[in-house]
Amino acid sequence: MNNSKRTLKDLSFASQDADSNVLNYIDRCSTFVGRALLMQQLADAPNSYHALCQQQAVIKYWAQHPKNWPSIITNGTIVMLEKFFESADSYTRQPGGAGIFNNQFFQKIFNKNEYHFTQFSITHLTDFLKGCQEFVALKNNPEIPELLFEILTAIEKALDHRLTAAICAVSKDSSFKQVSNLCFHARRELKPNVQKLINHFALLDAWHGMAIATNEHHWRFPKLLPAQETCFQAEGLYHPFLSNAVKYDLSFLPNSNFMILTGANMSGKTTMMRAMGVSAILAHLGMGVPAQSMSISFLQGVITNMHVEDDLMKGESFFLAEVKNIKQTAQMVIQEGAQLILMDELFKGTNVHDAYECTKAIIEGLLRYPQHILVLSTHLHEVAENMKTQAGLSFYCFHTSLATDGSFTFNYKLQSGISAERIGYKILQREGVIDLLSQK
């Protein structure tokens, strides 16, 4: 699955606000290299159904066996290893003889920084290699998934070096002569191996972090289906940021793959679409999703048209920016492979008549591509009314409860049908805008 920066921004995976950033909500990695790989996978997740199923199996394993994770490797370990292999030591040749004698007795006094850096570095290198050995030991577990077994085999291969055993044997009783010699040789021989090991560890850390987040949030692993089945079915789906969320039951199938969503402002349309987009991306990472149950076919990506900005520097109007966004969506739609396409209130930058004609044309065009899963929200209930007999479309809405005193409430429940409710003027009244302008 490939997701654009626009999609990740629209779905709050790239939010500037740390409290409303989905990445922060799922990041339980122990190191910065694990987080970097998690961020990379948000934009470029497993590129095939088989690869996704393999990754999900690994994340399920870590979710079921959290105690099997070696805790000896920390973020400080990775940071220290990078500094160690990037820095130059003070020896141009192997330490020995009187130099070592002097180092043993006077290094702390005359070269404190080098002494402590050497001791600290070898400690972290020892911890890292021991942690990698603990990973390799998991190969004996018959429950290990195939992909995890492959990574552990690669770690075992990278550990196969003449220095590994000697470094792992270092303790607080090791002499400075032993430590400095090991550091000297490690810098010159182990860097390629350690870099491979860090890369493997980053992948494991990202998978383990997703497993921990799945357990922590009490999410469920979705059922993954091949791309040919065009399916998105969920019970109890909700947006992860809502503590008391009203949950959705959804069903998109080959003969009903396009939902037209209507409802008043603030009734819940955008939140529902974001819940779908977030859960689809999480599912394609191989982790759990915020739903009671979910089945989803393999998708090439999630495409969103939710947040549009005009461009003053380019002289582009809001409407032109909308048209360019939907053009980019069309370019993706005509390619092979299924996508989840979420469109929120298209063509807000023009008059009602033009918006109606443009929205209707887009719906008719998208109906030619039944392999996609599509949701379009609109205030133009006339579009929905005039297309309600069209095959392939389903119509859902969010209703607003209106009281006799003019107040209104939302129940945020997804219901079958079309809503013609409009409360924009009532919102102006509730917020006191009309009274404010009537004071003179």
N, C-alpha and C positions, 0 to 999 in steps of 0.2 A: 504494500500500500504506500502510495506517495501522497503527501499532503502539502499544500502550498503554505507560504507564510500568512497569506490572507485567511485561509481556513483556520490555522492555528491561532491567529489573533481573534477571529470571530468567535471561536469556541473557548477563548480564555486560556489556552495553553501557553500563550506568550504575553499575558497581561503584565503591565508594569506594576500593578498592585499585588504585592506578595500574598495578601489574604484572599485574593480572588484569582489566583493562578493555579490552574489544574495541575501543571507540572509539579508545583510545590506539594500539592495534595497527594500525588502518587510517588513522589521521590522519597524512597526510604533506603537509598544507596548509602553505603558506609564510606565511600570515597568520592573524590571529585572526578576521577576517571570513569566511575560507574555512572555518575550523573550525566557526564558529557555523552556517554554512549546512549543513555536513555533519551536525551534530547535529540540525538541523531536519529534514533528509531521513531520518534514522533513524526518526523518528516519522511523517513525512509524505512518503513517497517518491513517484515518479511515479504518477499516479492512473489510468493506462490502459496497455494493452499497447503501443499505438503510441508513447506518450510514453516508456515504459521502453526500447523498442528504439532510439529516437532518442538517449536519454541513454547507453545502452551503446555506441552507435556513436561518440559523442564521447570517451568514456573509452578505448575501443579506439584511437582516433586518437592520444591523448596517450601511451598505452602504447607505441605503435609509433613515435612521433616525439617522444621526450622532449627532444631538442635544440631543438625549435621553440619551447620555452617561454621567453618573455622574462624574464631573471633580474634585470632592473634594478629591478623593483618588489619591495620587501621589506616585512616586517611593520612596521619602523620608518617606512617611507614612509606607510603607511595611518594609523599612530598620529599622525604629524606632521601629516598633512592634516586629520585631525579636530580636532586642537588649533588649527591655523591658522584654520580656518573657524569655530570656536567662540569664539575669542578676539577681542577688539576691538583695533584698532590705535590708535596715538596721534594719528592724523590725523582731524580732523572734515571736512577738505576736502582736495582733491588736493594733495600736496606740490609745492612749487615755490619759485623765487626764492632769497632769502637763506637760507631755512630749509634748503633742500637743500644750499647751500654749507656751512652749519654742520654739517649731518649728515655730509657727506662727510669733513670734517676732524676733527670732535670727537665723533661719535656713539660711537666705541669707548670714549672716556674718560667722557663724561657720561651715556651711556645704553647701557651695554654689553649689557644683557639684550635690549633691543629690537633692537639692531643684529644680534646673533647670531641671535636668533629669526627676524628678517626674512630674513637670508641663508640660514639653515638651511631655512626654510619654502619659499623659492623653489627651492632645490636639489631638495627632495623633490617639489614640484609639477612641476618640469621632468622629473624622472625618471619620475614617474607618467604624465604625458602622453606622453612618449617611449615608455614601455612599452606604452601603449595603441595608439600608432601602429604599434608592432611587431606587435601582435595583428592590426590591420587589414590589414597587409601579407600576412598568411596567407591572406586571401581569394583571392589569385591561385593558390593551390595547388588543383589539380583534385581532390585527395583529401579536401578538407574536407567533413565530414558536414553534412547540411542544418541541423541544430539549431545547430551551431557557427557556420555561415555566418550564421544569423539573429542570433546574439549579437554576432558581429563587425560586422555591419551596424549594429546598435544602438549599438555603441561608436563606429563611424565617425560616426554621426549626432550623438552627444553631443560628439564632438571638434570639430564644425563650429561654431567660435566665433572671433570676431575676435582674441581674445587668445592662442589656442593657439600660433600660429606664433611670436609674440614671446616667449612663455614658454619654448618649446622652444629658442629661440635663445640663452637666457641661458647665460653661461659664467663662469668665474672672472675674466675680464677685464671683465665688465659693471660699470658704475659703480653706486654705491649709489643714485644718482638714478633710474637705470633700474629697479633692483630694487624700490625703495620704491614707485615709480609702478605697477609691475605688481602688486605686492601689494595696493595700494590698490584697483585696479580688479578684481582677481581676487576679493577678498573680497565685492565688491558685485555681481559679474556671473556668476562661475563656479560658485558653490556648488551650484546645482541640477544643473548638468552633471557636476560632479565626483562628486556623490552618486550619480547614475545610473551613472557609470563605476565607482565603487567597488562598487555592487551587481552590475554585470555581471562585474567582476573576481572578486568573491567566489564567484560561480557557477563561473567558469572554474577558480579555485583549488581548489574542492572537487572538481571533476571530475578535474583534473590530479593532485591528491593521491591520489585513489582509483586512478588509473592507476599512479602511482609505487608505491603499496602493493601492487598486483597484481603488478607486476614484481619488487619486492623480495622478496615471499614466494613467488614462482614459482607463483602461482595461475593457474587456467584460467578463461576466460570461458565461462559456461554458455550452452546453447542455450535461448532464450526461446520459449515457445509460447503461443498464445491461451488465455484462461481456459477455454474450452469443452472443452479436451482432458484436464483433470484428470490431470496427470502430475508425478511427482517421481522421476526416475531418476538414479542416481549410481553411478559406479565410483571406488573409492579415496577416498571421502569421509572426512574426519577433522576433529577439533576443532583449530583453529589454535594453541592453547596447548600441545599435546602434541608434543614434539620427536621422539619415537619412537612415534608413534601407530600402533595397529592400525587399518587402514582398513576402511570398510564399503562393500559393494555393495548398493544399495537399488533397489526398483522398486515404485512405487505407480501403478496404472493404474485406469481407470474401474470395472473389475470386481474390483479388489483394492486398495481405497483406505484400509483400516483395519487397522493392525497392532496385535496384542496382543503385548506384550513381557514375557517372564518371565525370572527369574534371581535369584540370591542377592544379598544386600547387597554393594555394592562391586564387582559383577561388570562394570559398565559401562553399565547401562541409561540412567541420567541423562545421562552423557557423550554417548552416541549421539544422544539427543533434542536435546541442546544443539547438537551438531554440525549436525543438520538445521536447527534454528531459525536459527543463525548464518548458515549458507550460504544459506538462503532470503532472509534480510534483505539480505545482501551482493549476491545475484543481483538483487534488486529495487532496489538502488541503481545497478545497471548495471556493477558492477565484477566482478573475478574472484572465484572461490570456492576454498576448500581441497579440491580433488578432482581426480582425473585427468580426469574428464569428468562433465558434469551437464546434464540437460534438465529444465526446470521450467516448468509452466504459470503464467500470470499469476495472482497471488493478491491478495486484498483486504487480507490481513494475516496475522500470526502470533499465535496465541492460546496462552498457556501457563498451566498449573496445576501449578506446581512448588514454590513457596515460599509457605507459609501461616503467618500469625501470628494468635494470638488477640488480642483487644482488651480489656484489663482495664478501661479507662475506660468502654467501652460495655457491659461485662458480657457480652461474647461469648466463648463457649468456642471451643476449637480446632475442634471439629466444626462448629459454626455458621459459623465463618469459612470452612471448606472448602465448606460448602453454598452460601454466598453467592458464593464464587469460581466454583463450577460453574454457578450461576445466571447469572452474568455471561457465562460461556462460552456457555450455552444461548441467551441473548439475541442473541449474535453469530451463532450457528450458524443460526438461523431466518431471518436476513437473506439477501438475494440476494448472490451472489458467493462464490467459493471461498476457504477459509482453510486454513492449516496449523495444526492443533490438536495440542498436545503436553501430555499429562496424565501426571503422575508420581505413582504410588502414591496414588490417591484414597482418601479417607475413612480416613486413619490415626488419626483422633481418636475412633473408636468401636470396638465389639467386632467380632470376626471375622465373626459372623453378619450384623450390620447392614452391615458393609463389603462383604460378598459380595452381599447383596441390592441395595444402593445401586449398586455397580459394575456389576452385571448390568443394572440398569434404565437406567443411563447409556449403556451400550454399545448396548442395544436401541433407545434413543431416537436416538442418533447415527447408527445405520445407516439411518435414514430420510432422511439428507442425503448422498447419494453424491457430491456435487460437491466435498466437502471431502477433505483429506488428513489422516488421523488416526493418532496413535500413543498407546497407553495402556499404561503399564508397571504391573505389579502383582505382589505377592508371593502373591496368591491364585490359585495355579495351578488351583484347583478351578473358578474362573470360566472360565478358558481351556479346561479339559477339557470342561466342559459346553456350550461354545459352538463347539467346533472344527468342527462340520458346518455352521455358519451361513455362508450366502453373503455375500461381501464382506469377510470377515475373513481375515487371514493371521496365522500364528503363528511368532514368532521368539524366540530366547532367547540368553542368555549362560550357558555352562556353567562350573562350578567343579571343578577337579581335587582330589580328596580322597585324601590319603595314609593308609597304615595307622597311622601314628603320630598321626593326628588333625590334621595340618597341612593346609593348603589353598593352592592357587594359582589365579590367574585368567589365561586366555589372551586375554580381551577380544574374542574372535572372535564375530561375529554368525552364528548358525546357525538353520536352520529347525527348528521344533518347540516343545515346551513344557517348561520346567524346573520341577521340584518341589524343587530343592535349597534347603536352609535352613542357614545357618551362623552365625546370630546368637549361639548359645551358644558356638560355637567361637571367635568373635571375642572374646567376653568372656574366655574362657580365655587366648587368645593375648595379650591386653592385660594379663593378670595380675589382673583384677578378682576372679575367684573365689578365687585364692590369697590375695589381700590380705584378703578378708573371712573367710578361714578361719584366720587367724593365731592367734586367741585359743584 
